[in-house]
């Protein structure tokens, strides 16, 4: 009687092979935490665990959270940690297959038709003569599936919540089987599936069918302690006192009734801007002059500038001391 391979054992063997093929810095949760930190990304253990499991199980990773909390940056750092190419698809309303997956090179097809006519071969021509792979313009999703340059790429599908629900439904085949069907050619499958990261700012709910195909993690605003560590890592030349005051002020802004509160990206931009101005600590004048770095709506700037900024500055100073 022939030996049968236990499905669980087969899956474990596949996971082990995948792990062994990855750089050492991504083969464990602790290694991911350390490697990400070396690339300037401070990841809490729960996030590092989710990233590790996504790599281990070969599942897409869906990251949700407010804008500017590090979702897109995680995909960039993951690609750097894996030594992989990052292929990014920026989503928007009206995104379609022609932009995201593939498009036929119509000028080249027309030229081929003219050449066939000139050679007197047009009568013998078939659809395959002008609808072959050489006439296909590969967009991000197809490039990620067909990548053959060593390490499988990291595919970033950024802000999926901005795309239409119809496009979201189209992704199901790609995320389930890592394949795409081109009617004129057939089904194209990835020999080595990419690592997939999807991000959402939750401007609308992502459909359950898509979520079920992914591992999920919500990235929240960091604590003041963690955000100070992020600033110290990403803007290492910033004086500690300035970094603490910037973080404390931003955290106070996040409790205010603003149109859009600042994310971590704005905190880093502000720290870098203040450093460029030669500031070593926050004061009322420099806050008023640079609020446009951290706040992006005029009504928010008007609300905070002046007396409110001085009040927040006093509270930030007390919190950071």
Secondary structure as the mmCIF struct_conf table of DSSP 4:
data_model
#
loop_
_struct_conf.conf_type_id
_struct_conf.id
_struct_conf.beg_label_comp_id
_struct_conf.beg_label_asym_id
_struct_conf.beg_label_seq_id
_struct_conf.end_label_comp_id
_struct_conf.end_label_asym_id
_struct_conf.end_label_seq_id
HELX_RH_AL_P HELX_RH_AL_P1 UNK A 7 UNK A 20
TURN_TY1_P TURN_TY1_P1 UNK A 21 UNK A 21
BEND BEND1 UNK A 22 UNK A 22
HELX_RH_3T_P HELX_RH_3T_P1 UNK A 24 UNK A 26
BEND BEND2 UNK A 27 UNK A 28
HELX_RH_AL_P HELX_RH_AL_P2 UNK A 29 UNK A 38
TURN_TY1_P TURN_TY1_P2 UNK A 39 UNK A 40
HELX_RH_AL_P HELX_RH_AL_P3 UNK A 45 UNK A 57
TURN_TY1_P TURN_TY1_P3 UNK A 58 UNK A 58
STRN STRN1 UNK A 60 UNK A 64
BEND BEND3 UNK A 66 UNK A 66
TURN_TY1_P TURN_TY1_P4 UNK A 67 UNK A 68
BEND BEND4 UNK A 69 UNK A 70
HELX_RH_AL_P HELX_RH_AL_P4 UNK A 71 UNK A 82
TURN_TY1_P TURN_TY1_P5 UNK A 83 UNK A 83
STRN STRN2 UNK A 86 UNK A 90
TURN_TY1_P TURN_TY1_P6 UNK A 93 UNK A 94
HELX_RH_AL_P HELX_RH_AL_P5 UNK A 97 UNK A 100
TURN_TY1_P TURN_TY1_P7 UNK A 101 UNK A 101
STRN STRN3 UNK A 102 UNK A 104
HELX_RH_AL_P HELX_RH_AL_P6 UNK A 106 UNK A 118
TURN_TY1_P TURN_TY1_P8 UNK A 119 UNK A 120
HELX_RH_3T_P HELX_RH_3T_P2 UNK A 122 UNK A 124
HELX_RH_3T_P HELX_RH_3T_P3 UNK A 127 UNK A 129
TURN_TY1_P TURN_TY1_P9 UNK A 130 UNK A 130
BEND BEND5 UNK A 131 UNK A 132
HELX_RH_3T_P HELX_RH_3T_P4 UNK A 133 UNK A 135
STRN STRN4 UNK A 136 UNK A 138
HELX_RH_AL_P HELX_RH_AL_P7 UNK A 140 UNK A 146
BEND BEND6 UNK A 149 UNK A 151
HELX_LH_PP_P HELX_LH_PP_P1 UNK A 152 UNK A 153
STRN STRN5 UNK A 154 UNK A 158
TURN_TY1_P TURN_TY1_P10 UNK A 159 UNK A 159
HELX_RH_3T_P HELX_RH_3T_P5 UNK A 160 UNK A 162
BEND BEND7 UNK A 163 UNK A 163
HELX_RH_AL_P HELX_RH_AL_P8 UNK A 165 UNK A 177
BEND BEND8 UNK A 178 UNK A 178
STRN STRN6 UNK A 179 UNK A 182
TURN_TY1_P TURN_TY1_P11 UNK A 183 UNK A 185
STRN STRN7 UNK A 186 UNK A 189
BEND BEND9 UNK A 191 UNK A 192
HELX_LH_PP_P HELX_LH_PP_P2 UNK A 193 UNK A 194
STRN STRN8 UNK A 195 UNK A 200
BEND BEND10 UNK A 203 UNK A 204
HELX_LH_PP_P HELX_LH_PP_P3 UNK A 205 UNK A 207
HELX_RH_AL_P HELX_RH_AL_P9 UNK A 208 UNK A 211
TURN_TY1_P TURN_TY1_P12 UNK A 212 UNK A 213
STRN STRN9 UNK A 214 UNK A 218
HELX_LH_PP_P HELX_LH_PP_P4 UNK A 220 UNK A 223
HELX_RH_AL_P HELX_RH_AL_P10 UNK A 224 UNK A 234
BEND BEND11 UNK A 235 UNK A 235
TURN_TY1_P TURN_TY1_P13 UNK A 236 UNK A 237
BEND BEND12 UNK A 238 UNK A 238
HELX_RH_AL_P HELX_RH_AL_P11 UNK A 240 UNK A 253
TURN_TY1_P TURN_TY1_P14 UNK A 254 UNK A 255
BEND BEND13 UNK A 256 UNK A 256
BEND BEND14 UNK A 259 UNK A 260
HELX_RH_AL_P HELX_RH_AL_P12 UNK A 264 UNK A 276
TURN_TY1_P TURN_TY1_P15 UNK A 277 UNK A 278
BEND BEND15 UNK A 280 UNK A 281
HELX_RH_AL_P HELX_RH_AL_P13 UNK A 284 UNK A 294
HELX_RH_AL_P HELX_RH_AL_P14 UNK A 298 UNK A 304
TURN_TY1_P TURN_TY1_P16 UNK A 305 UNK A 306
HELX_RH_AL_P HELX_RH_AL_P15 UNK A 307 UNK A 320
#
